[in-house]
Amino acid sequence: MRAALVTVLCLELGRAGPAAPDPIVASAYDHFYNLEYDQALAGFTSQAQQQPDSMGAWNHIAQCILYRAMYQDGALESGLVSGGNSIFRRSKVKISPEDEARFQDAVDRATQLAQAKLKENPKDKDALYALGVAYGIRANFAFLISKTWLEALRNATIARKTHNKIAEMDPSFVDARLIQGVHDYVIGSLPLTYRVLGFLAGFRSDRQAGIRALEDVAKNGIRSDIDAEVLLIAIYRREKRSQEAIPLLVVLIRRFPRNHLFRFEMVQMYEDTGNKEQAMAQISEIARLKESGAPGFKDLRNEKIDYVAGNALFQCNDLDGALARMKRVTGRTHDLDANTNLMAWMRLGQIYDLRGEHAQAVAAYKEAIASAPQSEIAKQSRAYISNPYRRKA
């Protein structure tokens, strides 16, 4: 998703192991992966109240608060890490002071509980697992919300080292490889100036090894298989391997039918592969689900659907169709999340430029700049004002 239902440092909710969780927790997981974060948070909060010493419960609460903020900001999409978009250039995800305080309390509790168990038994695999997840969550928060890059890398590296200990003790504990895989991929994507930092010493920064580790977790994991699949979707798109993401999305859509972002992702995978017919078929299905009042779709804004459709048509070089859709979007941007609003104005400008209508393009670029002056999209839009957009050969 864009889960991405995705984060770029560590997406790990970490379900319970082989034993089935209690019904409340199982329902909370289902709500989480269907983007129903309020209901998921209520379930995980109930878990923490009943089991205050549960490390996982507090990690779940922190993760749910973080992902709810990302979802509301439009950050849970693979475009965060795909195509030419850098995973290191994005505006801060906004979070309320109340949610931030609750997030910090939950992740602190998870950390303290895990550390207390490890003081008694340094080889407690469940405690090591929970501690690594907690540091991964901290890394996500630093990366996406506070925008403290070095703190994000430091926490991600601690998470990696913590889960390395599990792998050394028990190679069959496949789920511990998720953080390793994401860490390898992200560090391998960093500019050299970041990779030479002291706390990254000793890591080979092998992006392909990271992908292979995630594929192993997706296939063989028990706690983190879903998270690995979601991450692979985003990474495959970034690596120009969108065709490989389609089978994963088919399974996830079947398993979590109320998650509309998975269907939006499918549109993008088809547009990446140049399959306009299938991309628009997916758009039609999304519109049908909305009109039928299907859970997860009935409250979708028409403008959001138009944006995804317009973007697909743009990528498939149907400029007339793309222009009609994107004009509808920019006519009602106040109904959209900030990320989609910003992207819609820049995309409109690019469409006009490809049509040879630069004056109209400039007006659209100026709207993008006004929406978020310090963003990477605003920076690109400024460049297009003096140098009209052209497709890369």
C-alpha positions in Angstrom: 0.0 0.0 0.0 1.0 3.6 -0.5 0.8 0.0 1.8 2.3 0.9 0.5 0.6 0.1 3.1 4.3 0.5 3.2 7.0 1.9 5.2 10.4 2.2 3.8 12.4 1.3 7.0 10.3 -1.4 8.6 6.7 -2.3 8.1 6.1 -4.9 10.8 2.9 -5.4 12.7 4.1 -8.8 13.8 1.2 -11.1 14.3 1.2 -13.8 16.9 3.1 -17.0 16.1 1.6 -20.3 15.1 -1.0 -20.3 17.9 -4.2 -18.5 16.9 -4.7 -15.2 18.6 -7.8 -14.5 20.6 -10.9 -13.2 18.6 -10.4 -9.6 19.6 -6.8 -9.6 18.4 -7.6 -11.5 15.3 -10.3 -9.0 14.5 -7.9 -6.1 15.2 -5.4 -7.5 12.7 -8.2 -7.8 10.1 -9.2 -4.2 10.6 -5.6 -3.0 10.4 -5.0 -4.6 7.0 -8.3 -3.3 5.8 -7.3 0.3 6.6 -9.9 0.5 9.5 -7.4 1.9 12.0 -9.9 3.2 14.6 -11.4 -0.3 15.0 -7.9 -1.9 14.9 -6.7 0.5 17.6 -9.7 -0.2 19.8 -8.9 -3.9 19.5 -5.2 -3.6 20.3 -6.1 -1.2 23.2 -8.4 -3.9 24.6 -5.6 -6.4 24.2 -3.2 -4.1 26.2 -5.8 -3.6 28.9 -6.3 -7.3 29.3 -2.6 -8.1 29.0 -0.6 -5.1 30.2 2.6 -7.1 30.1 2.2 -8.0 26.4 5.0 -6.5 24.4 3.2 -7.1 21.2 0.0 -5.3 22.3 1.9 -2.0 22.9 3.8 -2.4 19.7 0.5 -2.9 17.9 -0.9 0.3 19.4 2.1 2.4 18.4 2.1 0.9 14.9 -1.6 1.5 14.5 -1.3 5.2 15.5 1.5 5.7 13.1 -0.2 4.0 10.2 -3.4 5.9 10.8 -1.5 9.2 10.5 0.2 7.9 7.3 -3.1 6.9 5.8 -4.8 10.2 6.6 -1.8 12.0 5.0 -1.9 9.9 1.8 1.5 8.3 2.5 0.5 4.6 2.4 1.1 4.2 -1.2 3.9 2.7 -3.2 4.5 6.0 -5.0 6.4 6.9 -1.9 9.2 4.6 -3.1 8.5 4.0 -6.7 9.6 5.3 -10.1 11.8 8.3 -9.9 10.5 9.3 -6.5 13.2 9.2 -3.9 12.3 7.4 -0.6 14.2 10.2 1.1 12.2 13.1 -0.2 8.8 13.7 1.3 7.1 16.2 3.5 6.5 15.3 7.1 3.5 13.1 7.9 1.3 15.2 10.2 0.2 13.8 13.6 -1.7 15.3 16.4 0.1 16.0 19.7 -2.3 13.6 21.5 -1.5 10.8 19.1 2.2 11.5 19.2 2.1 11.3 23.0 0.1 8.1 22.9 2.5 6.7 20.3 5.6 7.4 22.4 4.0 5.9 25.5 3.1 2.7 23.7 6.5 2.2 22.1 8.3 3.0 25.3 6.2 0.4 27.2 7.0 -2.2 24.6 10.7 -1.4 24.8 10.8 -1.5 28.6 8.9 -4.8 28.8 11.2 -6.4 26.2 14.3 -5.1 27.9 13.1 -6.4 31.3 12.6 -9.9 29.9 16.0 -9.8 28.2 17.6 -8.8 31.5 16.3 -12.1 32.9 17.1 -14.1 29.8 19.2 -12.5 27.1 18.2 -15.3 24.7 14.5 -14.8 24.9 13.5 -14.8 21.2 10.1 -13.3 21.7 11.6 -10.4 23.7 14.3 -9.9 21.0 11.6 -9.9 18.3 9.4 -7.4 20.1 12.4 -5.1 20.9 13.5 -5.2 17.2 9.9 -4.3 16.1 9.8 -1.4 18.6 13.0 0.0 17.3 11.7 -0.4 13.7 8.6 1.5 14.7 10.8 4.2 16.2 12.7 4.4 12.9 9.6 4.8 10.9 8.4 7.6 13.2 11.8 9.4 12.9 11.9 8.9 9.1 8.3 9.9 8.3 7.2 12.3 11.0 10.0 13.9 12.8 12.3 13.8 9.7 15.4 13.1 11.8 17.3 11.1 9.3 20.2 10.0 11.5 17.9 9.0 14.3 15.9 6.9 11.8 19.0 5.1 10.6 20.3 4.6 14.1 17.0 3.0 15.3 16.7 0.9 12.1 20.2 -0.4 12.6 19.5 -1.3 16.2 16.4 -3.1 15.0 18.5 -5.0 12.5 21.1 -6.0 15.0 18.5 -7.1 17.5 16.8 -9.4 14.9 20.2 -10.6 13.7 20.6 -12.2 17.2 17.4 -14.2 16.6 18.6 -15.4 13.2 21.9 -16.5 14.8 20.2 -18.5 17.5 17.4 -19.9 15.4 17.8 -19.8 11.6 14.3 -21.2 11.3 12.8 -18.0 12.8 12.1 -16.6 9.3 10.1 -13.6 10.4 13.2 -12.1 11.9 14.6 -11.6 8.4 12.0 -9.0 7.5 13.8 -6.2 9.3 17.1 -7.5 7.9 15.7 -7.5 4.4 14.2 -4.0 4.6 17.4 -2.7 6.2 19.6 -4.2 3.4 17.4 -2.7 0.8 17.1 0.8 2.3 20.8 1.0 3.2 21.7 -0.2 -0.3 19.5 2.7 -1.7 21.2 5.3 0.4 23.6 7.9 -1.0 27.3 7.1 -0.2 27.6 9.8 2.4 25.0 8.0 4.5 26.3 4.5 3.9 29.7 5.4 5.3 28.3 6.5 8.7 29.9 4.6 11.6 26.8 2.9 12.9 26.3 1.3 9.4 29.7 -0.2 9.3 29.7 -3.9 8.7 26.6 -4.0 6.5 27.1 -4.9 2.9 24.2 -2.7 1.6 23.0 -5.4 -0.8 19.7 -4.4 -2.2 19.1 -7.7 -4.0 19.9 -9.6 -0.9 17.3 -7.5 0.9 14.7 -8.4 -1.8 15.5 -12.1 -1.5 15.1 -11.9 2.3 11.7 -10.3 1.9 10.7 -12.9 -0.6 11.7 -15.6 1.9 9.5 -14.0 4.6 6.6 -13.6 2.3 6.8 -17.3 1.4 7.7 -18.9 4.7 7.0 -16.3 7.5 4.3 -16.8 10.1 4.2 -13.4 11.8 5.3 -11.1 9.1 4.4 -12.7 5.8 1.7 -10.1 5.0 4.0 -7.2 5.8 6.7 -8.7 3.5 4.2 -9.0 0.7 3.1 -5.4 1.0 6.7 -4.2 1.1 7.6 -6.3 -1.9 4.8 -4.7 -3.9 6.3 -1.2 -3.3 9.8 -2.4 -3.9 9.0 -4.3 -7.1 7.4 -1.1 -8.5 10.4 0.9 -7.5 12.7 -1.7 -9.2 10.6 -1.6 -12.4 9.4 -5.2 -11.7 5.7 -4.3 -11.5 4.6 -7.5 -13.2 5.9 -9.5 -10.3 3.7 -7.5 -7.9 0.4 -8.4 -9.6 0.1 -12.0 -8.2 0.8 -10.7 -4.7 -1.9 -8.1 -5.1 -4.4 -10.7 -6.3 -4.0 -12.6 -3.1 -4.1 -9.6 -0.8 -7.2 -8.2 -2.5 -8.9 -11.6 -1.9 -7.8 -11.7 1.7 -8.5 -8.0 2.6 -11.4 -7.0 0.3 -12.1 -3.7 2.1 -8.7 -2.4 1.4 -9.2 -0.1 -1.5 -5.5 0.8 -1.7 -4.6 -2.7 -2.9 -6.9 -2.1 -5.9 -5.4 1.3 -6.6 -2.0 -0.4 -6.5 -3.2 -2.9 -9.1 -4.1 0.0 -11.4 -0.6 1.3 -11.1 1.0 -2.1 -11.8 -1.0 -2.4 -15.0 -0.2 1.1 -16.1 3.5 0.4 -15.4 3.3 -2.6 -17.7 1.5 -0.6 -20.4 -1.7 -2.5 -20.0 -4.2 0.3 -20.3 -7.2 -2.0 -20.8 -6.6 -3.9 -17.5 -5.8 -0.6 -15.6 -9.1 0.9 -16.7 -10.9 -2.3 -15.9 -9.6 -2.0 -12.4 -10.9 1.6 -12.2 -14.3 0.5 -13.4 -14.4 -2.2 -10.7 -13.4 0.4 -8.0 -16.2 2.7 -9.2 -18.7 -0.2 -9.2 -17.8 -1.1 -5.6 -18.2 2.5 -4.6 -21.6 2.8 -6.3 -22.8 -0.5 -4.7 -21.8 0.8 -1.2 -19.2 -1.9 -0.6 -17.4 -1.6 2.7 -14.1 0.2 2.3 -15.3 1.8 -1.0 -18.5 3.6 -0.4 -16.8 6.6 1.2 -14.1 7.0 -1.4 -14.1 10.4 -3.0 -14.8 10.4 -6.7 -11.9 12.8 -7.1 -9.5 10.2 -5.7 -10.8 7.6 -8.3 -10.5 10.3 -11.0 -6.9 11.0 -9.9 -5.9 7.3 -10.1 -7.6 7.0 -13.5 -6.1 10.2 -14.8 -2.7 9.1 -13.7 -3.1 5.7 -15.4 -4.2 7.4 -18.7 -1.3 9.8 -18.5 1.2 6.9 -18.1 -0.5 5.2 -21.0 -0.2 8.4 -23.1 -3.9 9.0 -23.4 -3.5 12.7 -22.9 -7.1 13.7 -23.7 -8.5 11.2 -21.3 -6.0 12.1 -18.6 -6.7 15.8 -19.0 -10.4 15.4 -18.5 -9.9 13.3 -15.4 -7.3 15.5 -13.8 -9.3 18.7 -14.4 -12.1 17.1 -12.4 -9.7 16.3 -9.7 -8.2 19.8 -9.4 -11.7 21.3 -9.4 -12.3 19.8 -6.0 -8.8 19.4 -4.4 -10.1 20.5 -1.0 -11.7 17.0 -0.7 -8.4 15.2 -1.2 -5.5 14.3 1.1 -2.5 16.7 0.8 -0.3 14.3 -1.1 -2.9 13.6 -3.9 -3.8 17.3 -4.1 -0.1 18.2 -4.7 0.5 15.4 -7.2 -2.7 16.2 -9.1 -1.7 19.8 -9.8 1.8 18.8 -11.0 0.4 16.0 -13.1 -2.1 18.5 -14.7 0.8 20.7 -15.6 2.7 17.8 -17.1 -0.3 16.9 -19.3 -0.6 20.5 -20.5 3.1 20.5 -21.3 2.9 17.3 -23.4 0.0 18.9 -25.3 2.2 22.0 -26.0 0.1 24.3 -23.8 2.8 25.6 -21.5 0.9 28.7 -20.3 -1.8 26.4 -18.8 0.9 24.2 -17.5 2.6 27.0 -15.6 -0.7 27.9 -13.9 -1.0 24.3 -12.7 2.6 24.2 -11.5 2.1 27.3 -9.5 -0.9 25.7 -7.8 1.3 22.7 -6.9 4.0 25.0 -5.5 1.4 26.9 -3.4 0.0 23.7 -2.0 3.3 22.7 -0.4 6.2 25.2 -1.1 8.9 23.1 0.5 8.0 19.8 -1.0 10.0 17.8 -3.6 7.0 18.1 -5.9 7.1 21.9 -5.6 10.8 21.8 -6.4 10.1 19.8 -9.6 7.2 22.1 -10.5 9.4 25.1 -10.3 11.9 23.5 -12.6 9.1 22.7 -15.1 8.1 26.4 -15.2 11.3 27.3 -16.9 11.9 23.9 -18.6 8.7 22.4 -19.9 8.1 18.8 -18.9 9.0 16.1 -21.4 8.8 12.4 -21.1 12.1 10.6 -20.6 13.2 8.6 -23.7 
